[in-house]
Amino acid sequence: MEHKTTPINKAKKAATSREDRLKAALKANMGRRKAQVKARAQSDATDSNEAVKSKGQD
């Protein structure tokens, strides 16, 4: 016997796939943001270390 897809089943599938896409997009976005914060923190640490070294050379 074949399973018939009803409009309700299609709507549930669409909602589920939309949620999955949104979850994946959110996870990717959070990963990018974390990488940005990490890169900025490293950059700031490097900049502050260079500033301290240059002040000591004067």
Secondary structure in CASP SS format (residue, H / E / C, confidence):
PFRMAT SS
TARGET T0000
AUTHOR 0000-0000-0000
METHOD secondary structure of the structure
MODEL  1
M C 1.00
E C 1.00
H C 1.00
K C 1.00
T C 1.00
T C 1.00
P H 1.00
I H 1.00
N H 1.00
K H 1.00
A H 1.00
K H 1.00
K H 1.00
A H 1.00
A H 1.00
T H 1.00
S H 1.00
R H 1.00
E H 1.00
D H 1.00
R H 1.00
L H 1.00
K H 1.00
A H 1.00
A H 1.00
L H 1.00
K H 1.00
A H 1.00
N H 1.00
M H 1.00
G H 1.00
R H 1.00
R H 1.00
K H 1.00
A H 1.00
Q H 1.00
V H 1.00
K H 1.00
A H 1.00
R H 1.00
A H 1.00
Q H 1.00
S H 1.00
D H 1.00
A H 1.00
T H 1.00
D H 1.00
S H 1.00
N H 1.00
E H 1.00
A H 1.00
V H 1.00
K H 1.00
S H 1.00
K H 1.00
G H 1.00
Q H 1.00
D C 1.00
END
